[in-house]
């Protein structure tokens, strides 16, 4: 269901006052863009209605995508490390068991 746009611009003191994470900020900015609502951050001097502000939005989108990819890679790496550590512990236990058995 399409939303009725009642405002032209959202003005905030700082990104950090509006969003708790880059992901949240990007989702909000994408929604504003769909609704043709501008976004202005006073502290960062960014206005998405200007060409430079639009470019900053694009850059932030790329950074957000990279952050998500890095987090996904980190989770996969941590899982692999946990599996390797589990296997190493298992081998140590097997060796100790065999030593006791002899």
C-alpha positions in Angstrom: 0.0 0.0 0.0 1.6 3.3 -1.0 2.3 5.8 1.7 1.1 9.4 1.4 4.0 11.8 1.6 3.3 14.7 4.0 6.8 16.0 4.4 9.6 17.2 2.0 12.6 16.8 4.2 13.8 15.1 7.4 16.4 17.2 9.2 18.6 15.6 12.0 21.4 16.9 14.1 23.6 13.9 13.4 23.3 10.4 11.8 24.0 8.9 15.2 21.0 10.7 16.7 18.8 9.2 14.0 20.1 5.6 13.5 21.8 3.2 15.7 23.6 1.3 12.9 24.7 1.9 9.3 22.1 -0.7 8.2 19.3 1.1 9.9 20.4 4.4 8.4 20.6 3.0 4.9 17.2 1.4 5.1 15.7 4.7 6.2 17.5 6.6 3.5 16.3 4.2 0.8 12.7 4.6 2.1 13.1 8.4 2.0 14.4 8.2 -1.6 11.4 6.0 -2.6 9.1 8.7 -1.2 11.1 11.6 -2.6 11.8 12.9 0.9 15.1 14.6 1.4 17.4 13.9 4.3 19.7 16.5 5.9 22.3 15.9 8.6 23.5 19.1 10.2 26.7 17.8 11.8 27.8 15.8 8.7 26.7 18.6 6.3 24.9 16.2 4.0 21.7 16.9 2.1 20.5 14.1 -0.1 18.7 16.6 -2.4 22.0 18.0 -3.6 24.3 16.1 -6.1 27.0 15.8 -3.5 24.6 14.5 -0.9 23.3 12.0 -3.4 26.8 10.8 -4.0 27.5 10.5 -0.3 24.3 8.4 0.0 25.6 6.1 -2.8 29.0 5.8 -1.0 27.3 5.0 2.3 25.3 2.3 0.5 28.5 0.7 -0.8 30.1 0.9 2.7 27.1 -0.7 4.2 27.2 -3.5 1.7 30.9 -4.1 2.5 30.2 -4.1 6.2 27.5 -6.7 5.7 29.8 -8.9 3.6 32.6 -8.6 6.2 30.2 -9.6 9.0 29.1 -12.6 7.0 32.7 -13.6 6.3 33.6 -13.3 9.9 30.7 -15.6 11.0 31.8 -18.2 8.5 35.5 -18.0 9.6 34.5 -18.3 13.3 32.4 -21.3 12.5 35.3 -22.9 10.6 37.7 -22.2 13.5 35.2 -23.6 16.0 35.0 -26.8 13.9 38.8 -27.1 13.6 39.2 -26.5 17.4 36.6 -29.1 18.1 38.3 -31.6 15.9 41.7 -30.8 17.5 40.2 -31.3 21.0 38.6 -34.6 19.9 42.0 -35.9 18.5 43.7 -34.9 21.8 41.1 -36.8 23.7 41.4 -39.9 21.4 45.2 -39.9 21.9 45.0 -39.5 25.7 42.4 -42.3 25.7 44.6 -44.6 23.7 47.6 -43.8 25.9 45.6 -44.7 29.0 44.3 -47.9 27.3 47.8 -49.2 26.6 
